[in-house]
Amino acid sequence: MSKTEKLIELTTKKEKLFEEISELDLLVAKKKDEYRQIVFQIKKIDSNYLSNKEIH
């Protein structure tokens, strides 16, 4: 394999990996947002529960 062919092969692999990393970054961002929303909901439910418990 010539140096040019090897360079083309490696460049193609690099670009493919970059695309995969970008997709994974987006997925991670979505999952972090989903996690934050769930934590917020849990805190909201907990605070409502504690508020109602104190009243009764």
Buried (B, 14 or more C-beta within 10 A) or exposed (E): EEEEEEEEEEEEEEEEEEEEEEEEEEEEEEEEEEEEEEEEEEEEEEEEEEEEEEEE
